[in-house]
Amino acid sequence: MIDPATDAAFMRRALDLAWRGWGRVHPNPLVGAVVARDGEVVGEGYHAEYGGPHAEVAALAAAGERARGATLYVTLEPCAHQGKTPPCTLAIEAAGIRRVVYGAEDPNPEARGGAERLRSQGVEVTGGVEREAVRAQLIDEQIRVAGGVNRALEIGVVDDVLKPTETRRRIAEALANAPAARGAHGNIPL
């Protein structure tokens, strides 16, 4: 049985894991992943370095055989293209994952399509879980990389995540309202 509260809790854990890649994955986004079976975490991972294994692959490796029939929670839709690494969808299929839950679509059009690929292979896929928190993390990451909000807006680094006409309002809203974007003491780290 699908429990939205459980899905949200595991997605928040994946968001926390994603920050561990900060400073080492750019220009790729921060991504975290959790493999859960019967309500228990059996594997966790995050994208640790540019060109290295993606979060999904790291979490599946940590889970090992316990991944078969489990649910994979990942902050971004799994990629379905060959880049510096093979498509994450292939690893997910090979591991025997029963269900994939993702937070938001990848801002990179080349990386999209994983959800459809997995569905076509009989994997149950749910998207949009904690979407605003994931989008806030993507925005926050781009702001940090650019060197601040004004610089990010000036050079347009957040335009891949949001439509340019919505950027100023959405950055302020997302960072002010999304708990995942806040630091340990409730402040918004920039």
C-alpha positions, 0 to 999 in steps of 0.5 A: 500500500502506498503511503504519501507520508512515508514517501515524503519522509524517504524523499526528505532523507534523499534531499538531506543526502544530496547535500553531501555532494555539494561542491563536487558535482557541478555542473550536475545537480545535487541528487540523493537516493534511498532504497527502502523495503518494508518501511526500512532503509536498505541503501542510501546514496548521493551523487558524490563527484562529477563524472562519478556514479549517480545517486541511484547507482550508489544507493543500489550498490549499498542495498545489494540484493535487498534492492530486489522488489524494493522502492527507490526514492530519488530527488530527480527523475532517473536519467535515461541517457548515456553521458559520463555514466550509463543511464540510471534506468538500466541499473534500476531495472537490473536491480529489480526495483519494483517502484521508483518515487522521484521529486522533480523532473531533471532540469536538463532535457537530455537527462529526462525520460527515465520515468517513461522508460521505467514504466515501459519496463513494468516499474511503478513510477510516482513523480512530484513527491516533495517537488517544491523542496527538490526545486528549492534545493536545485535553486539554492544550489545554483545560487550558491554556485553563481555566488549569490542571488543577484549574480544568479539572476544576472547570469540566468543560471536558474532559468533551467529550473524556472521560467525566467519571468517567474524567477525572482518571485519563485526563488524568494518563495521557494527559499523562504517556504521550503524546509529542505532549503533551510540550515540547521537553525532555520536560516536560509543559507546563501 
